[in-house]
Amino acid sequence: MRRFLQLLKKDLQASLLPVGFLSGITIILFGIVRLKMASSAWPMEASLAVIAIPLVFLPLWLLWQSFQTLRSEWREDTVYTLLVLPVPGWYVMTAKLLTIWIEYTVLLAVIIIGTLTFFTPLVRFGMQVVPGISWVLRNGILLYLGSLCALASVVIFVQLAFVVSKMVGRLQGLVALWTLILSGWLVDRLGVLLEPAFRWLPSLPLHKLFRLEELEQGVVAEWNLAPEIGSWIGVLAVLVLTSYLFEHYVEVNG
Amino acid sequence: MSKASNALVVSGLRKKYPKVEALKGVDLSLPQGEIWGLLGPNGSGKSTLLKCVVGLVNPDGGEISVLGQAPSRLTKAQIAFVPEVENLYRWMTIRQAIDFTATFYDDWQEDRVEELLGFMRLDPTKKVSSLSKGMRARLKLILALARKAPLILLDEPFSGIDPASRDRIVEGIVRQFKSEEQTMIISTHAVGDTEQLFDGVVFLDEGTINLKGNAEDLRTQYGRSINDLFKEVFA
Protein backbone atom coordinates (compact mmCIF):
# COMPACT_ATOMS: atom_id res chain seq x y z
CA MET A 1 0.00 0.00 0.00
CA ARG A 2 2.90 2.33 0.84
CA ARG A 3 4.26 1.78 -2.66
CA PHE A 4 0.92 2.43 -4.30
CA LEU A 5 0.54 5.64 -2.31
CA GLN A 6 4.02 6.74 -3.37
CA LEU A 7 3.04 6.27 -7.03
CA LEU A 8 -0.18 8.19 -6.43
CA LYS A 9 1.72 10.97 -4.67
CA LYS A 10 4.14 11.18 -7.59
CA ASP A 11 1.31 11.44 -10.15
CA LEU A 12 -0.53 14.02 -8.04
CA GLN A 13 2.59 16.15 -7.64
CA ALA A 14 3.16 15.98 -11.40
CA SER A 15 -0.41 17.22 -12.00
CA LEU A 16 -0.15 20.17 -9.59
CA LEU A 17 1.04 22.57 -12.29
CA PRO A 18 -1.61 21.84 -14.99
CA VAL A 19 -4.45 21.69 -12.44
CA GLY A 20 -3.27 24.90 -10.78
CA PHE A 21 -2.99 26.58 -14.17
CA LEU A 22 -6.49 25.52 -15.25
CA SER A 23 -7.96 26.54 -11.88
CA GLY A 24 -6.35 29.96 -12.26
CA ILE A 25 -7.63 30.36 -15.83
CA THR A 26 -11.15 29.40 -14.70
CA ILE A 27 -11.16 31.96 -11.87
CA ILE A 28 -9.80 34.68 -14.17
CA LEU A 29 -12.44 33.83 -16.79
CA PHE A 30 -15.22 33.96 -14.19
CA GLY A 31 -13.84 37.28 -12.90
CA ILE A 32 -13.88 38.78 -16.40
CA VAL A 33 -17.45 37.58 -17.02
CA ARG A 34 -18.50 38.99 -13.63
CA LEU A 35 -17.07 42.41 -14.54
CA LYS A 36 -18.71 42.33 -17.99
CA MET A 37 -22.04 41.40 -16.42
CA ALA A 38 -21.74 44.16 -13.83
CA SER A 39 -21.12 46.75 -16.55
CA SER A 40 -23.80 45.19 -18.79
CA ALA A 41 -21.19 44.98 -21.55
CA TRP A 42 -22.21 41.47 -22.53
CA PRO A 43 -25.74 40.14 -23.08
CA MET A 44 -26.85 37.52 -20.54
CA GLU A 45 -26.78 34.70 -23.14
CA ALA A 46 -23.14 35.42 -24.02
CA SER A 47 -22.16 35.54 -20.35
CA LEU A 48 -23.87 32.21 -19.66
CA ALA A 49 -22.12 30.65 -22.66
CA VAL A 50 -18.71 31.82 -21.43
CA ILE A 51 -19.44 30.60 -17.89
CA ALA A 52 -20.18 27.15 -19.34
CA ILE A 53 -16.82 26.95 -21.17
CA PRO A 54 -14.85 25.37 -18.28
CA LEU A 55 -17.54 22.73 -17.74
CA VAL A 56 -17.61 21.86 -21.46
CA PHE A 57 -13.83 21.90 -21.67
CA LEU A 58 -13.35 19.72 -18.56
CA PRO A 59 -14.21 16.27 -20.11
CA LEU A 60 -12.02 17.03 -23.14
CA TRP A 61 -9.11 17.99 -20.93
CA LEU A 62 -9.55 14.85 -18.80
CA LEU A 63 -9.59 12.68 -21.92
CA TRP A 64 -6.37 14.31 -23.10
CA GLN A 65 -4.86 14.05 -19.62
CA SER A 66 -5.58 10.31 -19.37
CA PHE A 67 -3.48 9.89 -22.52
CA GLN A 68 -0.90 12.50 -21.57
CA THR A 69 -0.15 11.07 -18.12
CA LEU A 70 1.16 7.88 -19.77
CA ARG A 71 2.69 9.58 -22.82
CA SER A 72 4.82 11.86 -20.65
CA GLU A 73 6.41 8.81 -18.99
CA TRP A 74 7.70 7.69 -22.39
CA ARG A 75 8.52 11.15 -23.68
CA GLU A 76 10.59 12.01 -20.60
CA ASP A 77 12.10 8.49 -20.32
CA THR A 78 10.75 8.12 -16.77
CA VAL A 79 9.10 4.92 -18.00
CA TYR A 80 12.56 3.40 -17.43
CA THR A 81 12.00 4.08 -13.73
CA LEU A 82 8.40 2.85 -13.71
CA LEU A 83 9.02 -0.42 -15.55
CA VAL A 84 11.87 -1.55 -13.31
CA LEU A 85 9.92 -0.98 -10.10
CA PRO A 86 9.01 -4.27 -8.42
CA VAL A 87 5.29 -3.44 -8.29
CA PRO A 88 2.30 -4.97 -10.09
CA GLY A 89 1.12 -3.14 -13.21
CA TRP A 90 -2.23 -2.27 -11.64
CA TYR A 91 -0.46 -0.07 -9.09
CA VAL A 92 0.72 2.17 -11.92
CA MET A 93 -2.57 2.12 -13.83
CA THR A 94 -4.90 2.69 -10.87
CA ALA A 95 -2.63 5.40 -9.44
CA LYS A 96 -3.03 7.25 -12.74
CA LEU A 97 -6.79 6.61 -12.77
CA LEU A 98 -7.14 7.93 -9.20
CA THR A 99 -5.08 10.97 -10.15
CA ILE A 100 -7.49 11.77 -13.00
CA TRP A 101 -10.41 11.37 -10.58
CA ILE A 102 -8.80 13.76 -8.11
CA GLU A 103 -7.95 16.26 -10.88
CA TYR A 104 -11.58 16.10 -12.03
CA THR A 105 -12.86 16.61 -8.47
CA VAL A 106 -10.57 19.58 -7.83
CA LEU A 107 -11.45 21.31 -11.12
CA LEU A 108 -15.16 20.63 -10.62
CA ALA A 109 -14.92 22.11 -7.13
CA VAL A 110 -13.17 25.20 -8.54
CA ILE A 111 -15.95 25.61 -11.14
CA ILE A 112 -18.72 25.18 -8.54
CA ILE A 113 -17.11 27.45 -5.93
CA GLY A 114 -16.27 30.01 -8.66
CA THR A 115 -19.86 29.98 -9.89
CA LEU A 116 -21.24 30.37 -6.36
CA THR A 117 -18.81 33.21 -5.60
CA PHE A 118 -18.92 35.24 -8.81
CA PHE A 119 -22.50 34.65 -9.93
CA THR A 120 -24.50 34.59 -6.70
CA PRO A 121 -27.57 36.31 -8.22
CA LEU A 122 -27.65 33.78 -11.07
CA VAL A 123 -27.38 30.89 -8.62
CA ARG A 124 -30.20 32.37 -6.48
CA PHE A 125 -32.35 32.64 -9.60
CA GLY A 126 -31.56 29.03 -10.50
CA MET A 127 -32.47 27.89 -7.00
CA GLN A 128 -36.00 29.26 -7.47
CA VAL A 129 -36.78 26.70 -10.18
CA VAL A 130 -35.51 23.65 -8.27
CA PRO A 131 -37.24 22.05 -5.26
CA GLY A 132 -34.58 23.04 -2.72
CA ILE A 133 -30.97 22.95 -1.60
CA SER A 134 -31.16 19.35 -0.32
CA TRP A 135 -32.52 18.23 -3.72
CA VAL A 136 -29.65 19.97 -5.52
CA LEU A 137 -27.04 18.53 -3.17
CA ARG A 138 -28.42 15.00 -3.38
CA ASN A 139 -28.66 14.99 -7.18
CA GLY A 140 -25.34 16.76 -7.52
CA ILE A 141 -23.59 14.04 -5.52
CA LEU A 142 -25.35 11.29 -7.50
CA LEU A 143 -24.38 12.89 -10.81
CA TYR A 144 -20.82 13.33 -9.55
CA LEU A 145 -20.57 9.63 -8.62
CA GLY A 146 -22.03 8.63 -11.99
CA SER A 147 -19.57 10.88 -13.81
CA LEU A 148 -16.67 9.27 -11.90
CA CYS A 149 -17.75 5.86 -13.24
CA ALA A 150 -18.08 7.19 -16.80
CA LEU A 151 -14.71 8.92 -16.52
CA ALA A 152 -13.08 5.73 -15.20
CA SER A 153 -14.26 3.72 -18.21
CA VAL A 154 -12.88 6.33 -20.64
CA VAL A 155 -9.52 6.48 -18.84
CA ILE A 156 -9.26 2.67 -18.76
CA PHE A 157 -9.92 2.40 -22.52
CA VAL A 158 -7.35 5.11 -23.26
CA GLN A 159 -4.78 3.37 -21.04
CA LEU A 160 -5.26 0.08 -22.90
CA ALA A 161 -4.95 1.81 -26.28
CA PHE A 162 -1.75 3.54 -25.23
CA VAL A 163 -0.15 0.46 -23.67
CA VAL A 164 -0.97 -1.72 -26.70
CA SER A 165 0.50 0.92 -29.02
CA LYS A 166 3.76 0.69 -27.05
CA MET A 167 3.95 -3.05 -27.73
CA VAL A 168 4.46 -2.50 -31.44
CA GLY A 169 7.40 -0.91 -33.17
CA ARG A 170 5.52 0.86 -35.94
CA LEU A 171 2.22 2.69 -36.59
CA GLN A 172 1.69 3.26 -32.88
CA GLY A 173 -0.93 5.99 -33.38
CA LEU A 174 -3.01 3.82 -35.69
CA VAL A 175 -2.70 0.83 -33.36
CA ALA A 176 -3.85 3.00 -30.41
CA LEU A 177 -6.87 4.26 -32.35
CA TRP A 178 -7.92 0.80 -33.47
CA THR A 179 -7.44 -0.62 -29.97
CA LEU A 180 -9.65 2.15 -28.58
CA ILE A 181 -12.41 1.44 -31.10
CA LEU A 182 -12.14 -2.34 -30.87
CA SER A 183 -12.02 -2.51 -27.05
CA GLY A 184 -15.05 -0.21 -26.81
CA TRP A 185 -16.97 -2.38 -29.25
CA LEU A 186 -15.94 -5.61 -27.50
CA VAL A 187 -17.01 -4.33 -24.08
CA ASP A 188 -20.34 -3.23 -25.55
CA ARG A 189 -20.80 -6.70 -27.10
CA LEU A 190 -19.90 -8.31 -23.78
CA GLY A 191 -22.65 -6.27 -22.13
CA VAL A 192 -25.18 -7.57 -24.67
CA LEU A 193 -23.87 -11.14 -24.35
CA LEU A 194 -24.07 -11.18 -20.55
CA GLU A 195 -27.39 -9.34 -20.42
CA PRO A 196 -29.51 -12.54 -20.03
CA ALA A 197 -27.44 -13.55 -16.99
CA PHE A 198 -28.38 -10.33 -15.20
CA ARG A 199 -31.98 -10.04 -16.41
CA TRP A 200 -33.16 -10.92 -12.92
CA LEU A 201 -31.93 -7.53 -11.70
CA PRO A 202 -34.71 -4.96 -11.32
CA SER A 203 -34.54 -1.72 -13.31
CA LEU A 204 -33.20 1.26 -11.40
CA PRO A 205 -35.99 3.84 -10.86
CA LEU A 206 -34.06 7.02 -11.70
CA HIS A 207 -37.13 9.20 -11.09
CA LYS A 208 -37.15 8.03 -7.47
CA LEU A 209 -33.38 8.12 -7.04
CA PHE A 210 -33.20 11.70 -8.31
CA ARG A 211 -36.60 12.62 -6.79
CA LEU A 212 -37.76 13.89 -10.18
CA GLU A 213 -41.42 13.90 -9.09
CA GLU A 214 -40.53 16.93 -6.95
CA LEU A 215 -39.64 18.71 -10.17
CA GLU A 216 -42.47 17.44 -12.35
CA GLN A 217 -45.35 15.16 -11.41
CA GLY A 218 -45.72 11.85 -13.25
CA VAL A 219 -42.16 11.67 -14.61
CA VAL A 220 -40.93 8.08 -14.99
CA ALA A 221 -37.31 7.27 -15.86
CA GLU A 222 -35.88 3.79 -15.41
CA TRP A 223 -32.44 2.34 -16.11
CA ASN A 224 -32.16 -1.27 -17.25
CA LEU A 225 -29.08 -2.50 -15.37
CA ALA A 226 -28.73 -5.95 -17.00
CA PRO A 227 -26.58 -4.91 -20.03
CA GLU A 228 -24.65 -2.37 -17.95
CA ILE A 229 -23.36 -5.00 -15.52
CA GLY A 230 -21.81 -7.00 -18.37
CA SER A 231 -20.20 -3.87 -19.76
CA TRP A 232 -18.74 -2.98 -16.37
CA ILE A 233 -17.32 -6.48 -16.03
CA GLY A 234 -15.76 -5.85 -19.44
CA VAL A 235 -14.27 -2.52 -18.31
CA LEU A 236 -12.75 -4.19 -15.24
CA ALA A 237 -11.34 -6.91 -17.49
CA VAL A 238 -9.77 -4.18 -19.66
CA LEU A 239 -8.13 -2.67 -16.56
CA VAL A 240 -6.73 -6.07 -15.56
CA LEU A 241 -5.51 -6.72 -19.12
CA THR A 242 -3.86 -3.29 -19.39
CA SER A 243 -2.07 -3.77 -16.07
CA TYR A 244 -0.85 -7.22 -17.13
CA LEU A 245 0.39 -5.97 -20.49
CA PHE A 246 2.12 -3.00 -18.86
CA GLU A 247 3.95 -5.22 -16.40
CA HIS A 248 4.91 -8.02 -18.77
CA TYR A 249 4.89 -6.96 -22.42
CA VAL A 250 5.40 -3.25 -22.77
CA GLU A 251 8.82 -2.07 -23.92
CA VAL A 252 10.79 1.12 -23.77
CA ASN A 253 11.59 2.73 -27.10
CA GLY A 254 14.25 0.67 -28.80
CA MET B 1 26.25 -16.61 -1.39
CA SER B 2 28.79 -18.74 -3.22
CA LYS B 3 31.19 -17.01 -5.59
CA ALA B 4 31.13 -20.05 -7.80
CA SER B 5 27.45 -19.61 -8.67
CA ASN B 6 26.35 -17.27 -11.45
CA ALA B 7 24.63 -13.93 -10.96
CA LEU B 8 23.49 -13.86 -14.56
CA VAL B 9 23.07 -16.58 -17.15
CA VAL B 10 21.94 -15.77 -20.66
CA SER B 11 21.52 -18.41 -23.34
CA GLY B 12 20.64 -17.98 -27.00
CA LEU B 13 19.31 -14.47 -26.38
CA ARG B 14 17.87 -12.84 -29.48
CA LYS B 15 16.23 -9.47 -29.99
CA LYS B 16 15.21 -7.88 -33.25
CA TYR B 17 14.02 -4.30 -33.63
CA PRO B 18 12.16 -3.24 -36.79
CA LYS B 19 15.35 -2.11 -38.51
CA VAL B 20 18.12 -4.03 -36.78
CA GLU B 21 18.87 -7.33 -35.08
CA ALA B 22 20.32 -6.15 -31.78
CA LEU B 23 21.15 -9.55 -30.24
CA LYS B 24 21.94 -12.62 -32.32
CA GLY B 25 21.88 -15.51 -29.90
CA VAL B 26 24.03 -14.29 -27.01
CA ASP B 27 25.32 -16.90 -24.53
CA LEU B 28 26.80 -15.53 -21.35
CA SER B 29 27.30 -16.48 -17.73
CA LEU B 30 28.73 -14.06 -15.18
CA PRO B 31 29.87 -15.18 -11.72
CA GLN B 32 28.71 -13.53 -8.53
CA GLY B 33 30.86 -11.08 -6.59
CA GLU B 34 32.66 -9.48 -9.52
CA ILE B 35 32.54 -6.34 -11.64
CA TRP B 36 32.19 -7.09 -15.33
CA GLY B 37 32.63 -4.70 -18.21
CA LEU B 38 30.25 -5.10 -21.12
CA LEU B 39 32.27 -3.44 -23.84
CA GLY B 40 31.42 -2.60 -27.39
CA PRO B 41 30.87 0.29 -29.80
CA ASN B 42 27.55 2.13 -30.09
CA GLY B 43 24.84 -0.15 -31.48
CA SER B 44 26.61 -3.35 -30.48
CA GLY B 45 23.68 -4.55 -28.35
CA LYS B 46 25.02 -3.72 -24.86
CA SER B 47 22.02 -1.65 -23.78
CA THR B 48 19.55 -4.11 -25.30
CA LEU B 49 21.17 -6.96 -23.36
CA LEU B 50 20.87 -5.06 -20.06
CA LYS B 51 17.29 -3.98 -20.90
CA CYS B 52 16.36 -7.62 -21.52
CA VAL B 53 17.82 -8.63 -18.15
CA VAL B 54 15.93 -5.94 -16.23
CA GLY B 55 12.67 -6.45 -18.15
CA LEU B 56 12.54 -3.22 -20.16
CA VAL B 57 12.70 -5.10 -23.44
CA ASN B 58 11.20 -8.50 -24.24
CA PRO B 59 13.58 -10.88 -26.02
CA ASP B 60 12.42 -12.66 -29.17
CA GLY B 61 14.15 -15.84 -28.08
CA GLY B 62 16.52 -17.40 -25.59
CA GLU B 63 16.56 -17.55 -21.82
CA ILE B 64 17.66 -15.31 -18.98
CA SER B 65 18.36 -16.35 -15.42
CA VAL B 66 18.95 -13.67 -12.81
CA LEU B 67 20.36 -15.13 -9.58
CA GLY B 68 18.81 -18.44 -10.56
CA GLN B 69 15.37 -17.04 -11.40
CA ALA B 70 13.60 -16.12 -14.63
CA PRO B 71 13.01 -12.34 -14.96
CA SER B 72 9.96 -11.32 -12.94
CA ARG B 73 8.80 -8.83 -10.33
CA LEU B 74 10.99 -10.73 -7.84
CA THR B 75 14.16 -10.28 -9.90
CA LYS B 76 13.33 -6.60 -10.43
CA ALA B 77 13.56 -6.22 -6.64
CA GLN B 78 17.07 -7.69 -6.76
CA ILE B 79 18.44 -5.53 -9.57
CA ALA B 80 19.63 -1.94 -9.29
CA PHE B 81 19.56 -0.55 -12.81
CA VAL B 82 21.01 2.74 -14.02
CA PRO B 83 19.89 3.41 -17.59
CA GLU B 84 21.80 5.52 -20.07
CA VAL B 85 18.82 7.87 -20.53
CA GLU B 86 17.70 10.57 -18.09
CA ASN B 87 15.04 8.59 -16.24
CA LEU B 88 14.63 10.94 -13.28
CA TYR B 89 11.49 13.01 -12.72
CA ARG B 90 12.77 16.49 -13.47
CA TRP B 91 10.30 18.31 -11.21
CA MET B 92 11.49 16.38 -8.15
CA THR B 93 14.19 17.59 -5.80
CA ILE B 94 17.12 15.25 -5.15
CA ARG B 95 15.57 14.41 -1.75
CA GLN B 96 12.20 13.62 -3.36
CA ALA B 97 13.89 11.37 -5.95
CA ILE B 98 15.69 9.54 -3.14
CA ASP B 99 12.53 9.15 -1.03
CA PHE B 100 10.56 7.98 -4.08
CA THR B 101 13.09 5.26 -4.93
CA ALA B 102 13.58 4.21 -1.30
CA THR B 103 9.88 3.32 -0.94
CA PHE B 104 10.09 0.51 -3.48
CA TYR B 105 13.13 -1.42 -2.31
CA ASP B 106 13.52 -3.41 0.89
CA ASP B 107 17.30 -3.42 0.48
CA TRP B 108 17.49 0.39 0.73
CA GLN B 109 20.19 1.61 3.12
CA GLU B 110 19.40 5.05 4.48
CA ASP B 111 22.79 5.42 6.14
CA ARG B 112 24.51 4.99 2.77
CA VAL B 113 22.46 7.82 1.24
CA GLU B 114 23.89 10.64 3.35
CA GLU B 115 27.39 9.30 2.86
CA LEU B 116 26.91 9.09 -0.90
CA LEU B 117 25.33 12.55 -1.12
CA GLY B 118 28.35 13.99 0.63
CA PHE B 119 30.80 12.04 -1.46
CA MET B 120 29.08 12.90 -4.74
CA ARG B 121 28.77 16.54 -3.62
CA LEU B 122 25.06 16.87 -4.24
CA ASP B 123 22.70 19.23 -2.40
CA PRO B 124 19.48 17.28 -1.67
CA THR B 125 17.35 20.45 -1.82
CA LYS B 126 18.22 21.08 -5.48
CA LYS B 127 15.77 20.24 -8.22
CA VAL B 128 16.73 17.53 -10.72
CA SER B 129 15.96 19.93 -13.58
CA SER B 130 18.62 22.33 -12.29
CA LEU B 131 21.40 19.71 -12.22
CA SER B 132 24.13 19.37 -14.84
CA LYS B 133 24.42 16.12 -16.78
CA GLY B 134 27.31 15.02 -14.59
CA MET B 135 25.34 15.74 -11.41
CA ARG B 136 22.33 13.80 -12.71
CA ALA B 137 24.64 10.88 -13.53
CA ARG B 138 25.94 10.99 -9.97
CA LEU B 139 22.40 11.10 -8.57
CA LYS B 140 21.41 8.06 -10.67
CA LEU B 141 24.40 6.23 -9.26
CA ILE B 142 23.43 7.16 -5.68
CA LEU B 143 19.96 5.68 -6.28
CA ALA B 144 21.61 2.40 -7.32
CA LEU B 145 24.45 2.26 -4.81
CA ALA B 146 22.25 3.16 -1.82
CA ARG B 147 20.73 -0.28 -2.25
CA LYS B 148 22.19 -3.58 -1.19
CA ALA B 149 21.04 -5.06 -4.51
CA PRO B 150 22.69 -8.38 -5.41
CA LEU B 151 22.93 -7.34 -9.08
CA ILE B 152 23.81 -3.82 -10.22
CA LEU B 153 23.55 -2.93 -13.90
CA LEU B 154 25.05 0.37 -15.08
CA ASP B 155 24.34 1.26 -18.69
CA GLU B 156 26.90 3.73 -20.04
CA PRO B 157 27.32 5.54 -16.70
CA PHE B 158 30.21 7.64 -18.03
CA SER B 159 28.68 8.66 -21.34
CA GLY B 160 28.90 12.38 -22.08
CA ILE B 161 29.87 13.50 -18.61
CA ASP B 162 32.78 15.66 -17.50
CA PRO B 163 36.06 14.02 -16.34
CA ALA B 164 35.57 15.23 -12.74
CA SER B 165 32.16 13.55 -12.50
CA ARG B 166 33.54 10.43 -14.16
CA ASP B 167 36.36 10.17 -11.62
CA ARG B 168 33.89 10.66 -8.76
CA ILE B 169 31.60 7.94 -10.16
CA VAL B 170 34.49 5.50 -10.57
CA GLU B 171 35.65 6.22 -7.03
CA GLY B 172 32.07 5.87 -5.76
CA ILE B 173 31.76 2.46 -7.38
CA VAL B 174 35.05 1.28 -5.90
CA ARG B 175 34.08 2.49 -2.41
CA GLN B 176 30.53 1.16 -2.36
CA PHE B 177 30.82 -2.16 -4.18
CA LYS B 178 30.55 -5.10 -1.80
CA SER B 179 32.11 -8.03 -3.61
CA GLU B 180 30.88 -10.58 -1.08
CA GLU B 181 27.25 -9.58 -1.68
CA GLN B 182 27.03 -7.91 -5.06
CA THR B 183 27.72 -8.34 -8.76
CA MET B 184 28.07 -5.40 -11.09
CA ILE B 185 27.85 -5.15 -14.87
CA ILE B 186 28.96 -1.89 -16.46
CA SER B 187 28.33 -1.33 -20.13
CA THR B 188 30.55 1.21 -21.82
CA HIS B 189 32.08 2.11 -25.15
CA ALA B 190 34.80 4.21 -23.49
CA VAL B 191 37.11 1.82 -21.66
CA GLY B 192 39.93 4.28 -20.80
CA ASP B 193 40.08 5.08 -17.09
CA THR B 194 37.44 2.52 -16.16
CA GLU B 195 39.58 -0.48 -17.05
CA GLN B 196 40.83 -0.72 -13.44
CA LEU B 197 37.27 -1.50 -12.29
CA PHE B 198 36.75 -4.72 -14.21
CA ASP B 199 37.37 -8.23 -12.94
CA GLY B 200 36.15 -9.55 -16.27
CA VAL B 201 35.15 -8.19 -19.66
CA VAL B 202 32.80 -9.15 -22.47
CA PHE B 203 33.33 -7.68 -25.95
CA LEU B 204 30.03 -7.37 -27.78
CA ASP B 205 29.85 -6.50 -31.47
CA GLU B 206 26.72 -6.36 -33.65
CA GLY B 207 24.77 -8.57 -31.27
CA THR B 208 27.37 -11.30 -30.81
CA ILE B 209 30.14 -11.88 -28.28
CA ASN B 210 33.65 -11.44 -29.70
CA LEU B 211 35.68 -12.06 -26.61
CA LYS B 212 35.02 -12.87 -22.97
CA GLY B 213 37.27 -13.53 -20.05
CA ASN B 214 38.98 -12.53 -16.85
CA ALA B 215 40.54 -9.09 -17.34
CA GLU B 216 43.92 -10.07 -15.89
CA ASP B 217 44.06 -13.28 -17.95
CA LEU B 218 43.31 -11.35 -21.14
CA ARG B 219 46.02 -8.80 -20.38
CA THR B 220 48.53 -11.60 -19.85
CA GLN B 221 47.38 -13.61 -22.87
CA TYR B 222 47.45 -10.71 -25.33
CA GLY B 223 50.21 -8.68 -23.67
CA ARG B 224 48.29 -5.41 -23.67
CA SER B 225 45.71 -3.47 -21.70
CA ILE B 226 41.99 -4.05 -22.09
CA ASN B 227 41.73 -0.56 -23.56
CA ASP B 228 44.29 -1.38 -26.27
CA LEU B 229 42.65 -4.73 -26.89
CA PHE B 230 39.29 -2.95 -27.24
CA LYS B 231 40.76 -0.53 -29.78
CA GLU B 232 42.25 -3.39 -31.75
CA VAL B 233 39.11 -5.52 -31.80
CA PHE B 234 36.82 -2.65 -32.78
CA ALA B 235 39.21 -0.77 -35.04
Interface residues (C-beta under 8 A of the other chain):
Chain A: R2 R3 Q6 K10 Q13 A14 L17 E76 D77 T78 V79 Y80 T81 L83 V84 L85 P86 V87 P88 G169 R170 E247 Y249 E251 V252 G254
Chain B: Y17 P18 A22 T48 K51 V54 G55 L56 V57 N58 R73 L74 K76 A77 I79 F81 P83 V85 E86 N87 L88 Y89 R90 W91 M92 Q96 F100 T103 F104 Y105
